[in-house]
Amino acid sequence: MGRNSESLTYCDKALAINPMIPEVMLNRASALHFKNRFKEALEQYLEISKKYPNSRLEKWGWILDCKISFFEWDEYENQVDAIISEIRTGESPMPLVSLLNLTDDPEVHLLASRQRGETVNVAALSHHCLQKHNKIRIAYLSADFREHPTSYLMAGILEAHDHANFNVIGLSAKPPDKSPMSERVRTAFDQLHDISDLDDANALDFVTSLEVDILVDLMGYTGFNRNRLVSMKPAPIIVNYLGFPSSIGSDRIDYILADHYLIPEVYEHNYDESIVYLPDCFQANDDKR
């Protein structure tokens, strides 16, 4: 749920009592990692790898992900090859958004996404048809309705929606900040709801109560994602767009929005979603900038 500072505090307390609990050490390293404290995270990962050599952290990519965050390239190619080998033999070894930086092979990305998807898929709701509303209800899910590239790209799109025929809803997976961009995005929505404190079950109840027709996931496997919620199918139609330009690797996602540069037709078989090709360029841009 993104409470990394709180997680770090409790990990430190637990390790003060017993400094050799591998699960707590790993949780501490992960919290540091998500707080972008890469050198400290790397030190913790290396300590785990030394004390517990069977942890396979190097093959699982966490060490490499930290190293490249501060431009340490020792053994880079060998470690990338090891990671891809792990994926091909059935393991999903690292944050998938980081994998995008290591290889442009869509087959590898699909395999890794399917492996990760298997860990988050839970029972999905059944939607026999769209609810009959005066307006189509379209919801955008993101942790980045703030000073973030996603909002800079999406703000104009949200403002340009046909609000006479669409009810445009924002679902924030992270509390919005007080920036001008956050305020601009907020006013572009008909409704904006902060679901960051809701667990998946309660978030599912809340989103289904909104009777959303189309849910657009702007995150995919990026930070603070709500993949388990999305896999529960809280809306009849689920769309993968913008934040994670690769397949989610799940049959719960109906569509991915793309262009012929992002997904050339020869690679269509590497996407589990039905591909909707947008004209010219898939990436939204703000016409006011």
N, C-alpha and C positions, 0 to 999 in steps of 0.2 A: 504493500500500500504506500510505498514511498517514504516511510518513516525511518530513514536511514540514520539520522542523528540519534533518535531514541534507541534504535537497534544497537548502534555503536556503544552507547552508554551501558546498556545491559550486558553486552558482550564483554566489555572491560570489567564489569563487576564479576561476571562469572569466571573470567580468566584469572582474576585476582585470587579467587578461591582455589581454582584448579587450572593451571596454565596449559594443560595437555589434553583438552577436550577438542578433538578435531572438528566436530560439527560447529562448535562455537568459534573456533579459529577461522573456519571457512566463512561463517556468517559475518565475522568482523571484517575479513578481507573483502567480502562482497559489499558491505556497507561503505567501506573506504573507497572501493572501486566506483560505486554509484554516486559518491560525493566528489568524484574526480580527483581524489587524493591518490594519484596513481603510484607514486613512489612508495608511499606507506602501504598501499595494497599489495604492491609487488613484494615488498619485504615480508609481508604476512604470508603470501602465497608461497614464496621460496622457503619460508620456515616450515610450512605445512609439507611441502614437497620433500624437504630434507628429513623431517621427523617421521613422515608417513610416505615412503617412496612408492607405495602402491596407489597413491591418490591420483596419479596420472594427470596432474594438473597441466604439465607442459603439453601433453597431447590434447588436453581439453581446452587449450587456447587462452585461458585466463591470464597466464603469465605473459604470453605474446601480446595480448590486447593491452596490457599495462605497458609493456616495453615500447610498443610503437606509439603510445600516447606521448612519450617524451623522446622519441626518435632514437631509440636504441635498436640497432639492426643486426646485432650478433645472431648468427644462426637463423636468420629470418626465413630464408627459402626452405631450409630443412624443416623448420617448425610448421610452415604453411603446408608443405607436402604431407607431414604427419597428420595435421588436422584434416586435410581432404581425405587422406586414407582412412581415418577414423569415421568420417561421414559415410564413405562408401561401404564400410563394414557395419554400419548400423548405429553409430553413435552421433549425437548432436553435441559438439564439443565446446561451443563458445557462444557469446551473445550474437544472435543472428544479424543484428544490424552491423556488428563489427566484421562479420564474415563478408559482407558486401564490399569491404575494403580490400579483401585478400584475393578474391577471385571473381571473374565475371562469367563463370560457367553456370548457366541457368540450371543445368541438371544437378549440380552440387547444391545449389541453393534450394531446389525443390526437395531433394532428399533430406537436407537439414531441417527445412520447414516442416516436412511431414513428421520427422522424428520428434520435433518440438511440439507439433500439434497433438501428437498422441498423448503427451503429458498433460495437456490442458483440456482436451475434449471431455465434456461431461454430457449428461442427458440434455437434449435440446427440446425446446418447446415445439409443439406442432401448430403450424399456422395454415389453416385450410384456405384462407383468402384474406385479402386486405380488408381492414375495417372501412365502413362507409362513413367518410367524413366530408364536410363541405370543402375542406382543403386537404390536399395530400400532406401528410406529416413526415417531414424529413429531418433526421437528427444527425448531427455531426459529433463524433466522439474524439476527444483529444485531450492530452495533458498540456497543450501548448497554446492555449488562448491567452497569450501574454507576450512579453518581448521575446519573440522566437520566430525563426524563419517561416514556420508553418503559418502563423498569423499574418506575417507580412505578405505571404503568397495568397492566403485565403480571404483576407478582409474584403477586397473588392468583389469577390465572388459572392460572399454572404450578403453584401449590400445590394448586389445586382439581382438577387432572387426575386421571382414574381411572388411577392407576399400576398397578392390578391388570391392566388390559387395554391400557394404552399404555406404551410405553417413551419417555420424554420426554427429548429430547436438545437441548442448547444448542450452537450454533456461533457463537463470538465472533469478529467481524471486527476487534476491537480488544482489546488485553489488558485484562481486568477490573481495576478499581482495588481498593483495599483498604477500601472503604466498607462500612458495614453493609448497604446495599442490594445491593451486589455479592455479599456473602456470603449474603444472603437468597435472591437469585435462584439462586446456585450450588447451594444446598441443595435448591431446588425441582426441579432437574433430576435425572434419573437419571444423566446424564453431561453434562459441560460441557467442550467442546474449544476451545482457542484456535487459530484458523486464521489469525491475522493475519500471521504470517510466511511463510505458504505462498503461492506464486504460484498462478495459476488452475489450471494443469495438475496440480500436486501437491495442491491443495485438492480438485480433482475426484476424483483417485484416493482421497484420504482419505475424502471423504464417501460415495463409492460403496462403499467397503469397509465402511461402517457399515450398508449396505443399508437406507437410509431409505425409508420408504413415502411420507411426506408431508413436504415441505419448506415451511415458512411463512417467507417473506421479510418481516421487519419493517422493512426499510429502503427498498426501492424505489430512488429516485434521491437519497436523502439522503447525508450525508457518510460516507466510508469504505465505501461500498456495494461489493458483490461481484456486480455485474450480469453481468459476463462469465461468472463461475462459474454463476450462476443460469441464464443462457441456454444453458449446456451441458446442462441438464436432469439434474442429479445425482440426482433422485428422480423416480418415475413421475408424481407429482402435485405441482405447484408452486402455492402460494397467495400472493397479495399481500395484506398486512394491515397496517393501523395507521400505519406510519411515513410512507407516501407515499399520501395518500388520493386517488389519481387512477390512471388506467390506466398500466401500464408500456409499453404500445404494442408488445407482442410476443405472437406466438401460442405462445411457449414457456410462458407463464404461464397456468395452467388456470383459476384462480378469483381473484376479489377478494371479500373479505368487506365488506359494507356494510349500510346501512339506507336507508330511503326518504327520509331527509333528506340524506344524503350523495349518493346517486344516485337522484333522482326517476326514475320509470319513463320519462318522456318523453325522458330523456337516455341511456337504456341503450345506444343505438347508438354512443355515443362511448366505449365501453369494449371493448377486444379480449378481455378476460377474460370468462368466464361469471360472472355476478353471483350471489352467494349472499347473500340478504337475511337478516340476523339480526333477531330480534324486538326491537322498541323501539329500542335504540341499539347501533350497531356498536362503539363505543369501549369497550374493556375498562376496568374500574375495580376498584381494590383494595377488597374488602369489609371489610378490617381498618383502613381509614383513616377 
